[in-house]
Amino acid sequence: MTVTVRPDTAIVVDDIVKEFVLRHTRSLKEALVWLLRGRKGDITKRFRALDDVSLHVAQGETVALLGLNGSGKSTLLKLISGVLQPDSGSVRTRGRVAGLIEVGAGFHHDLSGRDNVYLNGAILGMSRAEIDERFDSIVEFSEIGEFIDTEVKFYSSGMYLRLAFSIAVHTDPEIFLIDEILAVGDEPFQRKCIAKIKELSARGKTLFVVSHDLDLVSTICERGVLLERGVIQLDGPVRDVVAELRLRSADDA
């Protein structure tokens, strides 16, 4: 089926299917029997993380992707960011995408914070001139200070977060993806990140947030999408989706 894509659409996810192979650990005896039987009986199992998911996000929308553990949230975010590729279906984005998918992803442990600013900035699509121009602001926002020339393998997870977040927001992305990363770091920096996210939203940037902090996403997102076992169950105002997830969580307790 052909779906009409509006000119103001930032993210288009059409009929996505994504499976992973689960390899079961077997004893040497079990593996030998499996081989002697002519490899009959699958030694692996396939897990469908996303099952025919379609989603359109307009430019400037703030979307919370919600669901219980194992619902497929992080997988969908990685498909949108380009870290993963779908088995079928398509993902299209418009404009520069900056993703905070994992703390320190894209960092080289043996390089200094300074070198990683340039490395990560380049990965996120910034030119050398752009990084030069924004370098001082990146360091100032991250609060890394004198540790900017220290190898990042000596950084705490909070320092990783501050520098990674600062680099990402300074790429001036059209689409900003965040996966639970705000759960790391101290409260003052979390407030600083939230303020920055709201600033990006006010400037018309598209925000796609995965978080278990339902109060947080209720304050920074307008739309909610509820995933369950790789299928979208609800898509609407974030307050309605948060209420539904709380109800389902209570039922499972």
N, C-alpha and C positions, 0 to 999 in steps of 0.2 A: 504494500500500500504506500502511495506517495503522500508524504506529509508536507504541507506548506509551511515554510519557515519564514517568520516575519523578519523584516530588516533589522529590528532592534533586539533580536535574539542573540544572547551571548554564548549559551551552551545548548547543544542539541545532542541528546542521547536517544538513539532509535533502536529498539528491539535488541538490546544488549543481552548476550549470554556469555557467562564466564564460568568455566569449570577448572577445578584443580585436581590433580592426581594425588590421592592419599596412599602412600606406600606402607603396607603393613609389615612390621618387623616379624620375621619368622625364624624359627630355630633352623639350624643346619639340616636336621632330619626332615623337617617339613619342606624345606626348599628342595632337598634331594628327591623326596617323594613326588613333589610337583613336577620336577624335571623328568623323572622316570615315567610319569603318566603322560608325557608328551606335552607338557605345559598346559594341561587342561585345568580349568578353574583359574580365574583371574587372581593374580597375586597382588593386584592393586585395586583401589576403589576410587571412583570419580565423585567429587563433591561439587554440586552446582551452587556456586556462591551467588550468582545473579541469574535470574530466569526471566528473560524477555522484558527487560526494564526499558521504559521510554520516559523521557523527561526533557522538557524545554524550559530554560531559564532565561528571562528577559534581561537585557542590560540594566544594571542598577538594582536588580533584585537582591535581597538578603535572604538566603535560604538555609534553614537548619535541617540537616539530614539526621534523622533520629531512628532509634531501634535498639533492641536488646543486643547483647554480645552475640556475634556470629550471624547477624542479620544481613551483612554484606555492605555495610556503610563504608568502611575503609577501602574495600575493593572497588566500589563505585568511584570513590574520590581518586584512587590511583589510576583508574581508567580515564577519568576526565583530565588528570594531570599529564597523562602520557607515559607514566611509569609502567603501566600494564597495557596490553592490547587485548581487545575482546576476541572470543572465539567466533562470534558472529554478531552482526549488528554494526553500528557505527557511532563514533563520538566526534563531534565537531565543536570547536571553540573559536570565538572571534576576539582577537587582540592578545596581548601579552598575558600569560598565565603564570602566577607565582604560587607555589604550593609549599606549605609547611606540613608535610606528610609525616615525617619522622624527625625527632630531635637530632640535629647534626648531620642529616642526610646530605651528601654532596661535599662534606668536609673531609679534608685529608689530615689524618691525625698527626702526621709528622711535620706539617707546615704550621706556621704561625697564624694567629688570628688575622693579621694583616694580609698574608698571602691567601688565606681562605676567603677573605672578603672579595678579592679579585677573582678567585676561582669560582666561588659560588655565584658572584654577580654575573660572570660570563655564562655560567650554566643557565641562569635565569634570563639571559638575553640582553644584558647590558653591555655596552661597548666600553673599552678601556677609558675613553674620555668621560663617559657618564659616571663610571666608578670613581675616577679621579675627582670629579666635581662633587660627588656626594659622600666621599670617604669620611670626612670629618663629621658630617652629620650622622652617618651610620655608627661610627664609634661613640659619639656623644649619646645617641639614643640607647645604644646597647649597654652603656655604663661599664664597659670592659676596662676603659682607661689604660693604665700602665700595662695591663696584661695583653694588649693587642699584639705585641711582638713575642708573646709566649706561645710555644707549640700547643695546639688545641687539645692534644692528648692529656694535658694537665688541667684542662677546664672541668669544672663541675657541670652537671646536667643543666643547672640554672644558667651558667655562663654560655653554654651551647645555645640554649633557648634564646637568650637575649640577643646574641649575635645573629643567629639564624633569622629570627623575627625581624630584626632591624634591617638586614640585607634585603629580605623579601619585600618589606613595605617600601623600601627606597627604590625598588625597581619600577615603582609607579605602575603596577599591573592593572589591566582592565578587569581581570578575574583573579580573585584571591581565595585560595583553598586552604582550610585549616582543619587539621585532624587531631583533636584532643591535646594539642601541644600547649594550650593555655593552662592545662592542669599542672604544668611544671613551672617552677619559679616561685618567688615570694609574692605576697599579696600586693605590695606597692607596684611591682612591675606588671602584674596581671592587670591592675587598674589602668596602668599606662598603655598596655596593649589594647585593652578594650576601648579606651579613648581614641587610639589610633584607628582601630577598626571602624568605629563610629564616624571618624573623620573621613575615611575612605568611602564609607557608605554615603555620607553627605555630598561627596564629590561625584556620586553617580557610578561608583565602582560596583562590580558584581561580587558578592560574598557568598561562599558556600562553606558551611561550618558543620563539622561533626563534633559532638560533645555530649557527654553524659550529664553535664551541668545544665539542667533544664531551666533553672532560673536565669543563668547566663544567656542562653540562646533566646530566651523569651525577651530579653532586653535589647539584643542586637539584631535579631532576625524578625522579619515580617511573615515569611512563609515557612511552613514545615512540611517535610516529606517523611513518612513513616515506612520503614522497610521491615519486613519480617520474612526470614528464610529466603532472602533474595528476591522478594516480590514487593512492589509498592502496595501498601494497604490503604494509605490515606495521604492526600495531598491538599493542603488548604492553609488557612490562617494558623500561624504557629501556636497560638493559645489553644486552638482546638486539637492540634496534633499532640501537643504536650499533655493535655488533659487525657487523651486517649492512651498515650504511652504510660502515664501514671496509673491509669485504670488497669491496663494489661499487666504492668509490673506488680500491682497489688494482688491480682488474681494468681500470678505465678509464685507469689511469696509463700 
